[in-house]
């Protein structure tokens, strides 16, 4: 199973006819003092040009190459996020939203690990994490979750808010990702609760180190979450899992996270939703099929 997951990670960085290409603005090499430069795609709803006075909520999404465009996505199947958002807005089901698709790099695994949770891992587990990072193409020798969040919050969000007509407050700023991207999206909302008012974490890979027999990495993440829980009165979380493949391994851990959230003051199906999709796996095709659920939770009118 570990080998299967590593191979899946390697496939994430593969490169959609461009969906509504005229609505996407791209920064090919967004510079950062914290992490390597990477491509960022900013999808603008049609309402952006129609009403020059309107401001829009923003959704930041991990693994941006898989978000908007089939041509750049793993297995050439993207989340189709732009078209889904456009359709739901046209039906008046959600507010029109700006989508910021942040591409991942060869350092994906190191950047997406919740760094403060690693304090509770053993030396051998930290070594194993570095081995996974190396196997997935990274040459870095340090964990980068905190630096990645500094890039998102201190550089990218600043640029987006200055360049586009955004609603920049936490209530209108959400973050989302899948698998390891679900971990870092949770971490972003926990570390910067004043920035991200909501997060959607799909097929979150709670085992972290991909060893079904070692629960300590999950316990480390769970302990971090318990100690750093954002206030329930002004934060919202969406979680989901499938029941096949890697999702089958994560599903029992998700149930424990659900209990942790409700035990910390969150209300089931109100400001903390957790769904199970029978037969779904850890793939873009599966996430594409349920992305409307994510948007409805985050931006429903």
BELMO-V214907 format. One record per residue. SS is DSSP state (H for helix, E for strand, C for the rest). Layout:
BEGIN
ss=[SS	SS]
END
This chain:
BEGIN
ss=[C	H	H	H	H	H	H	H	H	H	H	C	C	C	C	C	C	C	C	C	H	H	H	E	E	E	E	E	E	E	C	C	C	C	C	C	C	E	E	E	E	E	E	C	C	C	H	H	H	H	C	C	C	C	C	E	E	E	E	E	E	C	C	H	H	H	C	C	C	H	H	H	C	H	H	H	C	C	C	C	H	H	H	H	H	H	H	H	H	H	C	C	C	E	C	C	E	E	E	E	E	E	C	C	C	C	C	H	H	H	H	H	C	C	H	H	H	H	H	H	C	C	H	H	H	H	H	H	H	H	H	H	H	H	H	C	C	C	C	C	C	C	C	C	H	H	H	H	H	H	H	H	H	H	H	H	H	H	H	H	H	H	H	C	C	E	C	C	C	H	H	H	E	E	E	E	E	E	C	H	H	H	H	H	H	H	H	H	H	H	H	C	C	C	C	C	C	E	E	E	E	E	C	C	C	C	C	C	C	C	C	C	C	C	C	H	H	H	H	H	H	H	H	H	H	H	H	C	C	C	C	H	H	H	C	E	E	E	E	E	E	E	C	C	C	H	H	H	H	H	H	H	H	H	H	H	H	H	H	H	H	H	H	C	C	C	C	E	C	C	C	E	E	E	E	E	E	C	C	C	C	C	C	H	H	H	H	H	H	H	H	H	H	H	H	H	H	H	H	E	C]
END
